[in-house]
Amino acid sequence: MGGYDAECGIDILSNSFSAIGRIYISTAQFHDFYLSLKQANTTLTGSAKISSYENDFLTEVTFDGLGHVSVDGYFSKEPGNKLEFHFDTDQTFLGKTLQELSKIVEKYGDNFGKKLLHT
């Protein structure tokens, strides 16, 4: 997958439902997700997706062209035990997410672990 392998804690809260666990993902996936999300947020179109190695986690953020954003995904650790989530928001709430992702990209770099000068 590129970059560095990472074991990450995950904490999802969607309305009254929640899940806490660990996923395995690469820093390259954070890099690709950051670039896709940043582009979609700038143009207000398209989507950005991130998933884990073991396909037990997925999040996809989709823009409708008018500033509205849908977030869909799931987290599953055992057969028959899966939290699926969907919520709608707008692009103004993604600033903090982009800021936090940029810190990961700045620290770990691109798909080859090469640090970028600007995020």
Backbone bond lengths (Angstrom), bond angles and torsions (degrees), N, CA, C in turn:
res aa  C-N    CA-C-N  psi(-1)  N-CA   C-N-CA  omega(-1)  CA-C   N-CA-C  phi
1 M - - - 1.458 - - 1.519 111.65 -
2 G 1.306 118.09 -17.05 1.455 121.45 179.62 1.511 112.45 91.72
3 G 1.321 115.22 167.66 1.458 120.08 -179.58 1.514 111.44 67.96
4 Y 1.309 115.58 -147.13 1.455 122.54 -179.60 1.525 109.39 -113.36
5 D 1.325 116.47 144.04 1.462 120.28 175.26 1.521 108.99 -72.74
6 A 1.331 115.45 143.61 1.462 120.22 -179.26 1.520 110.13 -140.74
7 E 1.311 115.28 140.81 1.457 121.83 169.01 1.520 105.55 -102.62
8 C 1.315 116.73 121.36 1.464 121.29 -173.39 1.516 111.29 -120.39
9 G 1.311 115.42 141.18 1.456 120.05 170.68 1.509 109.09 -79.49
10 I 1.314 115.32 144.78 1.465 119.90 179.90 1.519 108.25 -131.51
11 D 1.309 115.73 137.03 1.458 122.40 -179.08 1.521 106.58 -138.39
12 I 1.315 116.84 108.94 1.465 122.33 -176.84 1.526 108.63 -112.42
13 L 1.309 116.02 131.44 1.451 122.08 173.93 1.516 107.37 -130.28
14 S 1.325 116.59 117.88 1.455 122.38 179.10 1.521 108.10 -132.48
15 N 1.323 115.59 107.02 1.461 122.22 -172.66 1.518 109.44 55.29
16 S 1.311 118.91 -121.21 1.466 121.74 -177.76 1.517 113.06 -93.47
17 F 1.309 118.37 4.53 1.455 122.41 -176.57 1.524 110.09 -108.33
18 S 1.332 115.02 146.71 1.453 118.40 179.86 1.523 110.74 -148.99
19 A 1.323 115.10 161.03 1.458 122.15 175.96 1.525 107.96 -149.15
20 I 1.314 116.04 140.26 1.456 122.68 176.78 1.522 107.04 -130.59
21 G 1.315 116.38 134.80 1.459 118.58 179.96 1.511 111.34 -172.77
22 R 1.327 115.50 -163.19 1.454 122.81 179.96 1.519 108.24 -128.34
23 I 1.331 115.27 143.95 1.458 120.78 176.03 1.523 108.55 -131.52
24 Y 1.324 115.58 160.23 1.455 122.09 175.91 1.520 107.69 -112.78
25 I 1.318 114.99 128.09 1.451 121.73 -172.66 1.529 107.24 -152.13
26 S 1.307 117.73 163.56 1.464 119.48 177.47 1.524 110.35 -107.70
27 T 1.324 114.86 156.00 1.459 118.84 176.78 1.527 110.78 -65.65
28 A 1.330 117.29 -24.65 1.473 120.54 175.68 1.529 110.43 -63.95
29 Q 1.330 117.23 -35.16 1.462 119.98 178.78 1.529 110.56 -67.26
30 F 1.342 116.68 -37.93 1.467 119.57 174.48 1.530 110.11 -63.56
31 H 1.320 116.55 -41.60 1.467 121.76 178.43 1.527 110.67 -58.80
32 D 1.330 116.62 -51.15 1.464 120.86 -178.69 1.526 111.63 -63.85
33 F 1.334 116.71 -41.29 1.462 121.27 178.40 1.528 110.12 -62.76
34 Y 1.314 116.50 -44.61 1.470 121.10 179.09 1.526 111.08 -58.72
35 L 1.333 117.22 -49.02 1.468 119.93 -179.06 1.528 111.43 -62.60
36 S 1.334 117.09 -43.19 1.476 120.74 179.35 1.522 111.51 -65.02
37 L 1.325 115.79 -43.60 1.460 119.89 -179.26 1.527 111.09 -66.87
38 K 1.307 116.60 -41.06 1.467 120.98 178.29 1.531 110.85 -62.32
39 Q 1.332 116.92 -43.86 1.471 121.40 178.85 1.528 111.10 -64.01
40 A 1.335 116.52 -47.62 1.462 120.29 -179.50 1.526 110.87 -64.08
41 N 1.318 117.10 -37.18 1.457 121.12 178.88 1.532 111.32 -67.36
42 T 1.311 116.70 -33.39 1.472 121.34 178.79 1.529 111.22 -72.65
43 T 1.331 116.65 -43.60 1.467 120.83 -177.06 1.529 113.21 -91.24
44 L 1.334 116.22 -13.15 1.473 123.98 -176.51 1.527 112.40 63.27
45 T 1.327 117.43 19.97 1.463 121.90 176.43 1.522 109.35 -135.11
46 G 1.313 114.94 159.46 1.452 120.34 177.30 1.515 112.21 93.24
47 S 1.334 114.76 -166.22 1.457 119.46 -178.61 1.519 110.21 -149.63
48 A 1.316 114.82 166.76 1.460 122.57 176.60 1.523 106.88 -137.16
49 K 1.331 115.35 137.57 1.462 120.03 -175.61 1.519 109.54 -133.25
50 I 1.348 115.93 143.26 1.452 121.95 173.81 1.526 107.99 -138.63
51 S 1.327 115.70 138.18 1.469 120.03 179.14 1.519 109.21 -143.85
52 S 1.320 115.60 163.16 1.460 121.24 -178.30 1.526 111.01 -90.21
53 Y 1.344 115.33 165.79 1.466 121.36 177.66 1.520 112.21 -54.97
54 E 1.326 115.23 -43.72 1.467 121.23 -171.83 1.524 112.73 -89.47
55 N 1.316 116.93 8.52 1.464 122.77 -179.03 1.524 112.67 54.90
56 D 1.328 116.12 32.73 1.459 119.80 176.03 1.528 111.83 -100.75
57 F 1.331 116.32 2.36 1.463 122.19 178.59 1.524 109.30 -147.85
58 L 1.312 115.45 137.42 1.463 121.93 175.86 1.519 108.26 -151.12
59 T 1.315 115.86 137.53 1.459 121.68 169.81 1.523 107.52 -136.32
60 E 1.329 116.23 132.06 1.455 121.80 176.15 1.524 108.69 -128.54
61 V 1.317 115.17 129.71 1.461 122.74 -179.93 1.525 107.13 -111.91
62 T 1.347 116.90 121.45 1.459 121.94 -175.08 1.526 110.52 -121.70
63 F 1.335 115.86 130.15 1.464 122.56 -179.48 1.526 109.15 -100.80
64 D 1.348 116.56 144.24 1.466 120.13 -176.84 1.525 113.76 -101.26
65 G 1.323 118.95 2.35 1.461 121.29 179.97 1.516 113.80 92.46
66 L 1.326 117.29 -9.86 1.465 121.48 -178.47 1.530 112.43 -117.60
67 G 1.322 116.45 9.15 1.458 120.46 -178.70 1.515 114.29 96.82
68 H 1.336 116.58 -4.87 1.467 120.40 176.95 1.525 109.44 -87.02
69 V 1.333 115.11 144.43 1.463 121.30 -175.83 1.524 109.22 -132.04
70 S 1.340 115.55 134.52 1.466 121.79 172.63 1.521 108.00 -108.91
71 V 1.313 115.66 135.05 1.461 121.72 177.32 1.521 107.46 -117.71
72 D 1.331 116.08 121.14 1.461 122.04 -179.30 1.524 108.89 -127.43
73 G 1.322 115.85 149.38 1.446 117.72 176.43 1.503 113.10 177.25
74 Y 1.337 113.73 -172.61 1.460 120.28 177.46 1.521 109.91 -156.31
75 F 1.325 114.35 161.42 1.458 123.03 171.65 1.522 106.59 -141.84
76 S 1.320 116.48 129.24 1.462 121.39 -177.10 1.519 109.09 -144.54
77 K 1.321 116.95 134.68 1.460 119.62 177.30 1.518 112.94 -119.77
78 E 1.290 117.61 -23.22 1.460 120.93 -179.63 1.520 108.68 -134.07
79 P 1.325 117.98 148.40 1.471 119.17 176.85 1.531 110.91 -54.33
80 G 1.302 115.91 132.41 1.463 121.11 178.76 1.515 114.05 82.31
81 N 1.320 118.47 0.66 1.458 122.30 -178.95 1.523 108.20 -124.73
82 K 1.332 115.92 91.51 1.464 120.98 -172.16 1.522 109.80 -137.70
83 L 1.316 115.97 128.64 1.456 121.24 173.57 1.523 107.59 -99.54
84 E 1.321 116.75 115.01 1.458 122.14 174.28 1.520 107.16 -104.21
85 F 1.323 115.96 141.10 1.456 118.50 -178.01 1.526 111.21 -137.20
86 H 1.315 113.91 153.76 1.460 123.14 175.39 1.517 106.81 -152.32
87 F 1.312 115.66 133.60 1.457 119.34 169.73 1.525 108.86 -152.42
88 D 1.311 113.94 155.81 1.457 121.24 179.07 1.520 108.55 -108.85
89 T 1.313 115.26 144.47 1.453 121.89 178.47 1.525 107.73 -151.18
90 D 1.310 117.51 -162.81 1.468 119.84 172.94 1.519 108.75 -133.76
91 Q 1.319 114.92 167.18 1.458 119.82 -169.64 1.521 112.50 -65.87
92 T 1.314 119.77 -17.67 1.461 120.51 179.84 1.530 112.19 -64.98
93 F 1.328 117.59 -19.95 1.462 120.84 -179.48 1.527 112.92 -87.68
94 L 1.325 118.33 -0.67 1.456 120.77 -176.38 1.527 114.26 -95.17
95 G 1.312 117.30 -5.04 1.459 120.70 -178.81 1.521 113.01 -57.17
96 K 1.316 117.56 -46.81 1.468 121.64 -179.47 1.529 110.76 -65.66
97 T 1.324 117.06 -39.15 1.470 120.69 177.94 1.527 110.35 -61.63
98 L 1.317 116.81 -46.48 1.466 120.79 178.55 1.532 111.05 -62.84
99 Q 1.301 116.61 -39.03 1.462 121.05 178.66 1.531 110.95 -63.22
100 E 1.321 117.65 -44.50 1.459 121.53 -179.95 1.535 111.18 -68.38
101 L 1.325 117.04 -40.96 1.464 119.88 177.17 1.526 111.59 -64.04
102 S 1.322 117.36 -35.29 1.467 120.14 179.47 1.522 110.71 -63.78
103 K 1.321 118.22 -32.34 1.467 121.28 177.31 1.529 111.00 -64.89
104 I 1.338 116.63 -39.52 1.468 120.61 177.72 1.523 109.77 -65.88
105 V 1.330 116.44 -45.19 1.466 121.37 -179.29 1.528 110.41 -64.06
106 E 1.317 117.12 -41.45 1.463 120.20 178.44 1.528 111.37 -62.53
107 K 1.321 116.93 -38.21 1.460 120.41 -177.17 1.529 112.74 -77.37
108 Y 1.354 117.09 -42.70 1.467 120.46 -171.72 1.518 114.90 -106.58
109 G 1.317 117.72 -11.35 1.455 120.10 173.99 1.520 115.09 82.55
110 D 1.322 113.64 -160.07 1.466 121.70 -174.33 1.528 111.40 -89.05
111 N 1.316 116.57 -159.72 1.467 121.99 -176.81 1.522 113.58 -64.77
112 F 1.331 116.85 -15.29 1.462 121.43 -179.91 1.527 110.80 -110.13
113 G 1.340 117.13 8.01 1.451 121.08 -178.38 1.517 112.29 78.13
114 K 1.340 116.69 10.42 1.460 121.29 179.35 1.522 108.46 -83.84
115 K 1.310 116.26 122.98 1.446 120.44 -178.82 1.515 111.14 -73.03
116 L 1.307 114.51 138.78 1.460 121.17 -178.85 1.525 109.69 -92.60
117 L 1.301 116.85 151.11 1.448 120.20 178.84 1.521 112.16 -74.34
118 H 1.337 116.86 -36.50 1.466 121.07 -178.06 1.521 109.02 -134.81
119 T 1.343 116.20 141.72 1.461 120.11 175.45 1.475 109.50 -110.84
